[in-house]
Structure formats: C-alpha cells, structure tokens
Amino acid sequence: MRPEVSIIIPAFNESDRLGSPLRTIAEYLAKSGVSAEIIVVDDGSSDDTAFVAERILEEASHLPSNVIRYEENRGKGFAVKTGLLAARADIALFTDADLSTPIKEMSKLIDPIRTGEYDLTFGSRALDRSLIGTHQSAFRENGGRLVNLMIRKLSGLDFSDTQCGFKAFNMTKFRPLLDVMTIDRFGFDVEFLFVAKYHGLRLAEIPVRWNDVAGSKVSAVRDTRRMFSELMQIRRNARSGVYEKIQTG
C-alpha cells in the first residue's frame, strides 16, 4: 500500500545526532497513525551517517523506509531533490535532520495540501517569532534578515522566510518541476519556490515552531556569497527560458 506522506531527510555527516530525530519521527508517526515512509538521503558523508540511519530505521520495522547514499557531496538541494524523486506518496515533506522544527508541526503543512487548498507549503520562523523557542545568536538573526531582503529584491518572492528547512509538496504537481531545477546547494529553497510560483502552484508560508540546534553547517559569509550567486543564476534561468521546459505525460 502506498504511504500517504513521504518524509525526506537530507543528511551530511550527521551520524552523531541523527539517531534521536529518527526515533522521534518514528514514534510520532506510530502515535499519530499517519501512513508515511521515511527517506534518508546521505549526501556523500565521510562518516557512518547511512549506517546509523539504516540501524535506527530497522528498529522501526512498522515503517516503510529507504536510505539513499552516494559518494560525492552534492549539496542539500541535490539531496532533497533525490529524496523527492524517490518519494512514493502524493504528498512529500522534507525536514532538516536536526528537527529544528518539531515533526509534530507536520500537520500544519500537510493538511492544506491534503484538502487541496495549496500545492506547496513551507514553514516560517519570521511570521510569528513567539513560536521560536531557542533563538540563534543576534549576529545570525540579523544576517538572516539581510539575506531575506536580498532574496526578496532579486527573486521577487514576497515571503518572510524562504530558508526554513520544513517544506511540503503536492508531488503530482511538483514532481515535473524537479527536472528544471539547477541549484544544488544553499539557494535551492528559493528556486523551489520561484519555479513553483512561476508555474502557477499555490504557495503558503505557514508559521511553525522552531529551535536553534547547535551544529549548523551554514556559514554566514560563505553562504551569503553563494546565495547571491545562485539568485543571479535563477534570474538568468528565468530570462533564458530554462524553467519553461517542463516535460508532461
């Protein structure tokens, strides 16, 4: 039987902290009764991330699961796309491996897709900051605001937080768009939203609970520069018609 939801977890060198989140997800799904599969994508880790994922998921034998691994680190965007392409459900959710957004927030994103109200929903830390438990440092929060301003100006997307690692998709409508995605690293979230909006999908930014978790691999300087470069790539793609080449049927 096909699951109702596919949960995608991109992971890079997460062997030390992946076990607890996977157990938390498995326990939540067992209690909630949601029919789901878990797909972990090991993005070329140099540690035993894939082994840890396989061992933990074997414990949750009631859940369909899949651990996908490739040798070369390709970036979080590539890992998410890989997981989405492997998803068997009509609705897919990707979540960061650290569960900075608790998995129990899943229904906020899944339900509007299930009812047909929206096609792509994404968590936001900015719409209701009272939902943030543990904050980032002031430096990172202010840097995030500057990055969001840059994203708004260069992409034309009028959203408060495109970068929260908690997004859900109507896969019938979103899967064909994956073929034209070109961003494999930091800016992939923006490209997902840009292309979805470009093709008329209905998007909703939804406030979710969120906690800063130690161990982030985001570099403020490196990834801000990369974001600018990738935003310019998205603009070039749009002008040159890259996002129009959708295969149907």
C-alpha positions in Angstrom: 0.0 0.0 0.0 1.3 3.4 -0.9 2.0 5.8 2.0 0.1 9.0 2.4 3.2 11.0 3.1 6.9 10.7 2.2 9.2 12.3 4.7 12.6 13.3 3.2 15.6 13.9 5.5 18.8 15.1 3.8 21.9 14.3 5.9 25.6 15.2 5.7 27.9 13.9 8.4 25.0 13.5 10.9 26.0 10.2 12.5 26.4 11.8 15.9 22.9 13.3 16.1 20.7 11.5 13.6 19.6 8.7 15.8 17.4 10.7 18.2 15.5 12.6 15.5 14.8 9.5 13.5 13.4 7.8 16.6 11.3 10.9 17.4 9.8 10.8 13.9 9.1 7.1 14.1 7.4 7.5 17.5 5.3 10.4 16.3 4.1 8.5 13.2 3.2 5.5 15.3 1.1 7.6 17.7 -0.5 9.8 15.1 -1.5 7.0 12.8 -0.2 8.8 9.7 0.7 6.4 6.9 4.2 7.5 6.0 7.5 6.4 4.6 10.9 7.8 5.7 13.6 8.5 3.2 17.1 9.5 4.4 19.4 10.8 1.8 23.1 10.6 2.8 24.7 13.4 0.8 28.2 11.9 0.5 29.0 11.8 4.2 32.5 10.9 5.3 31.2 9.3 8.5 28.7 6.5 9.0 25.5 8.5 8.6 24.0 5.9 6.3 24.8 3.0 8.7 23.2 4.9 11.6 20.1 5.7 9.6 19.7 2.0 8.5 20.2 0.7 12.0 17.6 3.1 13.5 15.1 2.6 10.8 15.4 -1.2 11.2 14.1 -0.7 14.7 11.0 1.0 13.3 10.1 -2.1 11.2 6.5 -0.9 11.0 7.5 2.0 8.8 8.5 1.7 5.1 11.9 3.4 4.8 14.7 3.9 2.3 18.3 5.1 2.9 19.9 6.5 -0.3 23.6 7.2 -0.3 26.0 8.5 -2.9 29.8 9.0 -2.6 30.2 12.7 -3.6 28.8 15.5 -1.5 26.5 17.3 -3.9 24.7 19.7 -1.6 21.5 19.8 0.4 19.4 20.8 -2.6 20.6 17.8 -4.6 19.8 15.6 -1.6 16.3 16.9 -1.2 15.6 16.5 -5.0 17.0 13.0 -4.8 14.6 12.2 -2.0 11.6 13.8 -3.6 12.2 11.8 -6.8 12.2 8.6 -4.7 9.0 9.5 -2.9 6.1 7.2 -3.4 3.4 9.3 -1.7 1.3 12.0 -3.3 2.5 14.4 -0.6 6.1 14.8 0.5 7.7 16.7 3.3 11.3 17.5 3.8 12.7 18.3 7.2 16.2 19.1 8.4 18.0 16.2 10.1 18.2 18.1 13.5 14.4 18.5 13.7 14.8 22.2 14.5 11.1 22.3 13.5 9.4 19.6 15.6 7.9 16.8 13.4 4.6 17.3 15.2 4.3 20.6 13.2 3.9 18.4 10.1 0.1 18.6 10.0 0.3 22.4 9.6 1.9 21.9 6.2 0.3 18.6 5.2 -3.3 19.3 5.9 -3.7 22.3 3.4 -2.2 20.1 0.7 -4.4 17.2 1.6 -7.5 19.3 1.3 -6.5 20.8 -2.0 -6.1 24.4 -0.7 -2.4 24.7 -1.5 0.2 22.9 -3.6 3.3 23.8 -1.7 3.5 24.9 1.9 6.6 25.9 3.9 7.4 26.7 7.5 8.3 30.2 8.5 10.3 31.4 11.5 9.5 35.0 10.7 5.7 35.3 10.6 5.3 34.5 14.3 8.5 34.8 16.3 6.8 33.9 19.5 6.9 30.3 18.2 10.8 30.3 18.3 12.0 28.5 21.4 15.8 28.7 21.2 16.9 31.7 19.2 20.0 32.0 17.0 22.7 34.5 18.0 21.9 38.1 17.3 24.5 38.1 14.6 22.9 35.2 12.8 19.3 36.6 13.2 20.4 39.9 11.8 22.3 38.2 9.0 19.2 36.2 8.2 17.1 39.4 7.8 19.7 40.8 5.4 19.7 37.6 3.3 15.9 37.6 3.2 15.9 41.2 2.0 18.4 40.2 -0.8 16.2 37.3 -1.7 13.1 39.5 -1.9 14.8 42.1 -4.1 16.5 39.6 -6.5 13.8 36.9 -6.8 10.6 38.9 -6.5 9.3 36.4 -3.9 7.4 38.3 -1.2 7.9 35.9 1.6 9.4 36.4 5.1 11.4 33.2 5.4 12.3 31.0 2.4 15.1 29.1 4.1 13.3 27.2 6.9 14.1 23.5 6.4 10.5 22.3 6.6 8.5 22.2 3.3 5.7 20.1 1.9 4.7 19.4 -1.7 1.8 18.1 -3.8 4.0 15.7 -5.7 1.6 15.3 -8.6 2.2 19.0 -9.4 5.7 19.5 -8.1 7.5 16.4 -9.4 7.5 17.6 -13.1 9.2 20.8 -11.9 12.2 18.9 -10.5 13.6 18.4 -14.0 14.3 22.1 -14.4 15.8 22.8 -11.0 19.5 23.8 -11.3 20.5 24.8 -7.7 22.1 22.1 -5.6 23.2 24.0 -2.6 22.2 26.9 -0.4 19.8 28.6 -2.8 17.7 25.6 -3.7 14.8 26.6 -1.4 14.4 29.9 -3.3 14.5 28.1 -6.7 11.8 25.6 -5.5 9.5 28.5 -4.6 10.4 30.6 -7.6 9.7 27.8 -10.1 6.5 26.6 -8.3 5.1 30.2 -8.4 6.3 30.6 -12.0 4.1 27.6 -12.9 1.1 28.7 -11.0 1.2 26.5 -8.0 -0.5 27.8 -4.9 2.0 28.6 -2.2 1.5 29.2 1.5 4.0 30.4 4.1 3.0 29.0 7.5 4.3 29.9 10.9 5.9 26.9 12.7 7.7 26.2 16.0 11.4 26.3 15.6 14.5 25.9 17.8 18.1 26.7 17.0 20.2 23.5 17.3 23.9 23.5 17.7 26.0 22.1 14.9 24.7 24.1 11.9 26.9 23.8 8.8 25.7 27.2 7.5 28.5 29.8 7.1 27.2 33.4 7.2 29.9 34.7 4.9 30.3 31.8 2.5 26.6 31.1 2.1 25.6 34.7 1.7 28.0 35.0 -1.2 26.7 31.7 -2.6 23.1 32.8 -2.2 23.8 36.0 -4.2 25.5 33.9 -7.0 22.6 31.4 -7.0 19.9 34.2 -7.1 21.6 35.6 -10.1 21.6 32.1 -11.7 17.8 31.9 -11.0 17.3 35.2 -12.7 19.4 34.1 -15.7 17.4 30.8 -15.9 14.1 32.7 -15.9 15.2 35.1 -18.7 16.6 32.3 -20.9 13.5 30.0 -20.6 15.1 27.2 -18.5 12.1 27.0 -16.3 9.7 26.7 -19.2 11.0 23.3 -20.3 8.7 21.1 -18.3 8.1 17.6 -19.6 4.5 16.4 -19.2 2.9 13.0 -19.8 
